Amino acid sequence: MKPLNGFAGVALMAASMASVAYTPGAGIAGTPHDWSGVSATKLLQWVDGKGNVTTYNTGRPYVDPATGKQGVTTVTIGQCTKCHTPHQARSVNLAWNHTLQAIAYRWDAPATTAGTPYPTFRGDSYKGPSTKCLSCHDGLLASTDGMWFNRSTTVGVRYVSLPGTLNDGHAVADGPNMSQTHPVAMPYPVNGRPSTYNFVRNGAQLAGTEWVADPMATNNLRLYSDDGTGNIITGVVPGKTGIECSSCHDVHNGSGVTGSLLLLGKLTGNDRGPGGYLCTQCHLK
């Protein structure tokens, strides 16, 4: 994979916002996940730091015979089909329209101060929703992977941010390295008691009184349960509950979202109620 400067995702994000002003909680239209006005041609363009545009040729299926370059289609992706497709999805789970990375996401520390081990999960096999987020947001973005248009799939050149940089507007990890990111696929101590989730159990030094008993019930966050065999569904089951990316972010910009980062809470303040300071929606600090 070739590292390239000036990730086009920033430009694409601006383009995907279309002409609609972003309104928190108003649905996906006008958000960074609104791809309704973006064509496959735009997605296959790289814009470097000097504004130069390169159109990539992946070999199929949109190759201009006159130039040998990709980018002849003007098919619009649509709000839903950038992530989901009803036919020929890359993953049956959520009819996911992206390639899930066959890499192990991990943190660089063995355990938290409470003794809870940091998890490891593989992008193409873990059943929690965080793998869906990371199929775009892990710094190894292949924004053209998937996209079921005109009975053809596309496998794109991966757009790679420079190693060690997380400020390109989209990445929450540096490839498999999640060390600068809040842990996910992690057990949550419902009612102050340990949980086992993704084969990880809350540590022996857990201080149960420092956690909100059930932030899904009281603060509108989304928690998940693990049946012990790797199957993960939405909902709280004492002793089997955990958190994912979508515990704190709502990619569909639902009614609980408070800002353009699609957070289910605010980045500043000290209000512990629903819609207040995000950290205190879970942590009683």
C-alpha positions as CSV (number, residue, x, y, z in Angstrom):
1,M,0.0,0.0,0.0
2,K,1.4,3.3,-1.0
3,P,1.1,6.2,1.5
4,L,-0.2,9.3,0.0
5,N,-0.6,12.9,1.2
6,G,-3.7,15.1,1.4
7,F,-6.4,12.5,1.9
8,A,-9.3,13.1,-0.3
9,G,-11.8,12.1,2.4
10,V,-11.7,15.6,3.7
11,A,-12.9,16.9,0.3
12,L,-15.3,14.0,-0.1
13,M,-16.7,14.7,3.3
14,A,-17.4,18.3,2.3
15,A,-18.9,17.1,-0.9
16,S,-21.0,14.6,0.9
17,M,-22.5,17.3,3.0
18,A,-24.1,18.5,-0.2
19,S,-25.9,21.8,0.1
20,V,-27.9,20.8,3.2
21,A,-27.0,22.5,6.4
22,Y,-26.2,20.0,9.1
23,T,-28.7,19.7,11.9
24,P,-28.0,17.5,14.9
25,G,-30.6,14.7,15.3
26,A,-32.2,15.4,11.9
27,G,-31.3,12.1,10.2
28,I,-28.4,11.3,7.8
29,A,-29.1,14.0,5.2
30,G,-26.4,16.7,5.3
31,T,-24.1,14.7,7.7
32,P,-20.6,13.4,6.9
33,H,-22.3,10.1,6.2
34,D,-24.6,11.5,3.6
35,W,-23.3,10.2,0.2
36,S,-26.5,10.9,-1.8
37,G,-24.9,13.5,-4.0
38,V,-21.5,11.8,-4.5
39,S,-20.8,9.7,-7.6
40,A,-18.4,6.9,-8.0
41,T,-16.2,9.2,-10.2
42,K,-15.6,11.5,-7.2
43,L,-14.8,8.7,-4.9
44,L,-12.1,7.5,-7.2
45,Q,-10.2,10.8,-7.2
46,W,-7.3,11.7,-5.0
47,V,-6.6,15.3,-4.2
48,D,-3.1,16.0,-3.0
49,G,-1.9,18.9,-0.8
50,K,-1.5,21.1,-3.8
51,G,-4.9,20.5,-5.1
52,N,-3.8,18.2,-7.9
53,V,-6.4,15.5,-8.8
54,T,-5.5,12.0,-9.8
55,T,-8.2,9.5,-10.9
56,Y,-7.3,5.9,-10.0
57,N,-7.7,2.9,-12.3
58,T,-8.5,-0.2,-10.4
59,G,-8.9,-2.3,-13.6
60,R,-12.6,-2.6,-13.3
61,P,-15.4,-1.8,-14.0
62,Y,-15.3,1.9,-14.8
63,V,-12.3,2.3,-17.2
64,D,-12.4,5.0,-19.8
65,P,-11.1,3.3,-23.0
66,A,-9.8,6.6,-24.4
67,T,-7.6,7.4,-21.4
68,G,-7.3,4.0,-19.6
69,K,-8.3,5.8,-16.4
70,Q,-11.1,5.1,-14.1
71,G,-13.9,7.7,-13.6
72,V,-16.3,7.5,-16.5
73,T,-19.4,6.7,-14.5
74,T,-21.7,9.3,-13.0
75,V,-23.7,6.8,-11.0
76,T,-24.7,8.3,-7.6
77,I,-24.0,6.3,-4.6
78,G,-27.0,7.3,-2.4
79,Q,-27.5,7.8,1.3
80,C,-27.7,4.1,2.1
81,T,-25.7,2.2,-0.5
82,K,-22.4,3.7,0.5
83,C,-22.6,1.4,3.6
84,H,-25.3,-1.1,2.8
85,T,-26.6,-2.8,-0.2
86,P,-29.6,-5.1,-0.7
87,H,-27.8,-7.3,-3.3
88,Q,-24.3,-8.8,-3.3
89,A,-23.2,-7.3,0.0
90,R,-19.7,-8.0,1.1
91,S,-21.1,-9.1,4.5
92,V,-24.5,-10.5,5.3
93,N,-24.4,-8.7,8.7
94,L,-26.3,-5.4,8.1
95,A,-25.9,-6.1,4.3
96,W,-22.5,-4.4,4.7
97,N,-21.1,-3.0,1.5
98,H,-17.5,-2.6,2.5
99,T,-14.6,-5.0,2.7
100,L,-13.8,-5.7,6.4
101,Q,-10.1,-5.7,7.1
102,A,-8.5,-9.0,7.9
103,I,-6.3,-7.5,10.6
104,A,-6.3,-7.6,14.4
105,Y,-7.2,-4.3,16.1
106,R,-5.4,-3.9,19.4
107,W,-4.2,-1.4,22.0
108,D,-0.6,-1.0,23.2
109,A,-1.2,-1.6,26.9
110,P,-2.0,-5.0,28.5
111,A,-4.7,-3.8,30.9
112,T,-6.5,-0.8,32.4
113,T,-5.7,0.5,35.9
114,A,-8.7,-1.6,37.1
115,G,-7.1,-4.7,35.6
116,T,-9.4,-5.1,32.7
117,P,-7.4,-6.5,29.7
118,Y,-7.5,-4.4,26.6
119,P,-9.3,-6.4,23.9
120,T,-8.1,-7.6,20.5
121,F,-10.6,-8.3,17.7
122,R,-10.2,-9.1,14.0
123,G,-11.9,-6.9,11.6
124,D,-13.3,-9.6,9.3
125,S,-14.6,-12.0,11.9
126,Y,-15.6,-10.0,15.0
127,K,-19.4,-9.7,15.1
128,G,-19.6,-6.3,17.0
129,P,-20.5,-3.2,15.1
130,S,-17.1,-1.5,15.6
131,T,-15.7,-3.5,12.7
132,K,-18.2,-1.8,10.4
133,C,-17.0,1.6,11.6
134,L,-13.4,0.6,11.2
135,S,-13.9,-0.6,7.6
136,C,-13.7,3.2,6.8
137,H,-12.2,4.8,9.9
138,D,-9.1,2.8,10.6
139,G,-6.7,4.8,8.4
140,L,-6.7,2.1,5.8
141,L,-9.7,3.4,4.0
142,A,-10.8,1.8,0.8
143,S,-13.7,4.1,0.1
144,T,-14.5,2.4,-3.2
145,D,-14.6,-1.2,-1.9
146,G,-18.1,-2.5,-2.3
147,M,-20.5,-0.1,-4.1
148,W,-22.9,-2.4,-6.0
149,F,-23.6,-0.4,-9.2
150,N,-24.8,-1.6,-12.6
151,R,-24.3,-5.3,-11.5
152,S,-20.6,-4.7,-10.8
153,T,-18.5,-4.4,-7.6
154,T,-15.5,-2.2,-7.2
155,V,-12.3,-3.0,-5.4
156,G,-10.4,0.3,-4.9
157,V,-6.9,1.3,-4.1
158,R,-6.6,1.8,-0.4
159,Y,-6.1,5.5,0.6
160,V,-3.6,5.4,3.4
161,S,-2.9,8.2,5.8
162,L,0.7,8.8,6.7
163,P,2.0,6.6,9.6
164,G,1.4,8.1,13.0
165,T,-1.1,10.7,11.8
166,L,-4.7,10.7,13.0
167,N,-5.7,14.2,11.9
168,D,-6.8,13.6,8.3
169,G,-10.4,14.0,9.2
170,H,-11.6,10.4,9.3
171,A,-9.2,8.0,11.0
172,V,-9.6,6.8,14.6
173,A,-6.7,4.4,14.4
174,D,-3.4,4.0,12.7
175,G,-4.2,0.8,10.9
176,P,-4.5,-2.0,13.5
177,N,-3.0,0.3,16.2
178,M,-5.9,1.6,18.4
179,S,-3.7,2.8,21.2
180,Q,-4.7,6.5,20.9
181,T,-8.4,5.7,20.8
182,H,-11.0,5.0,23.5
183,P,-11.3,1.2,23.9
184,V,-14.2,-0.6,22.3
185,A,-15.2,-4.3,22.2
186,M,-14.8,-3.9,26.0
187,P,-16.9,-5.2,28.9
188,Y,-19.1,-2.7,30.7
189,P,-19.9,-3.1,34.5
190,V,-23.7,-3.0,34.5
191,N,-25.0,-2.2,38.0
192,G,-21.3,-1.9,39.1
193,R,-20.7,-5.6,38.6
194,P,-18.2,-7.2,36.2
195,S,-19.1,-8.3,32.7
196,T,-17.5,-10.7,30.3
197,Y,-17.6,-9.4,26.7
198,N,-15.6,-10.3,23.6
199,F,-13.9,-12.9,25.9
200,V,-12.6,-10.1,28.1
201,R,-13.7,-9.7,31.8
202,N,-13.7,-6.6,33.9
203,G,-10.7,-6.6,36.2
204,A,-10.4,-7.3,39.9
205,Q,-9.7,-3.7,40.8
206,L,-13.0,-2.5,39.3
207,A,-14.6,0.3,41.3
208,G,-18.3,-0.3,40.6
209,T,-19.4,3.0,42.2
210,E,-17.5,4.9,39.5
211,W,-19.8,3.7,36.7
212,V,-23.3,4.6,35.7
213,A,-25.4,1.6,36.5
214,D,-27.1,1.4,33.1
215,P,-26.3,4.2,30.7
216,M,-28.5,2.7,28.0
217,A,-31.6,3.0,30.2
218,T,-30.7,6.4,31.8
219,N,-28.6,8.3,29.2
220,N,-29.7,6.9,25.9
221,L,-26.3,5.3,25.1
222,R,-26.3,2.0,23.3
223,L,-24.8,-1.1,24.9
224,Y,-24.5,-4.6,23.6
225,S,-24.6,-8.1,24.9
226,D,-22.4,-11.1,24.1
227,D,-23.8,-14.6,24.3
228,G,-20.4,-16.1,25.1
229,T,-19.9,-17.6,21.7
230,G,-19.1,-14.3,19.9
231,N,-22.6,-13.4,18.8
232,I,-23.3,-9.8,19.8
233,I,-26.7,-8.0,19.8
234,T,-28.0,-4.7,21.0
235,G,-29.2,-4.7,24.6
236,V,-28.1,-5.0,28.3
237,V,-27.6,-8.4,29.9
238,P,-26.0,-8.1,33.3
239,G,-22.7,-9.9,33.3
240,K,-22.5,-10.0,29.5
241,T,-22.6,-6.4,28.4
242,G,-20.0,-4.3,26.5
243,I,-19.4,-1.1,24.5
244,E,-18.7,-0.5,20.8
245,C,-18.1,2.6,18.7
246,S,-21.8,3.1,18.3
247,S,-22.3,3.2,22.0
248,C,-21.2,6.9,21.8
249,H,-21.8,7.7,18.2
250,D,-25.0,7.4,16.1
251,V,-24.0,7.1,12.5
252,H,-27.5,7.8,11.4
253,N,-27.7,11.1,13.3
254,G,-30.7,10.2,15.5
255,S,-32.5,12.4,17.9
256,G,-29.9,12.0,20.7
257,V,-27.0,13.4,18.6
258,T,-25.6,16.7,19.8
259,G,-23.0,17.7,17.2
260,S,-21.3,17.1,13.9
261,L,-19.2,14.2,15.4
262,L,-22.5,12.4,15.8
263,L,-21.8,12.0,19.5
264,L,-24.6,11.1,21.9
265,G,-23.4,13.7,24.3
266,K,-21.4,16.9,24.6
267,L,-17.6,17.2,24.6
268,T,-17.5,19.8,27.3
269,G,-19.5,20.5,30.5
270,N,-20.4,18.5,33.6
271,D,-24.0,17.6,33.1
272,R,-24.5,13.9,33.8
273,G,-28.0,13.7,32.4
274,P,-29.0,12.5,28.9
275,G,-27.4,14.7,26.3
276,G,-24.9,16.1,28.8
277,Y,-21.1,15.7,29.0
278,L,-20.3,12.5,27.1
279,C,-17.7,11.1,29.5
280,T,-20.1,11.3,32.5
281,Q,-22.7,9.4,30.6
282,C,-20.8,6.3,31.7
283,H,-18.1,7.4,34.1
284,L,-19.0,8.8,37.5
285,K,-16.0,11.0,38.0
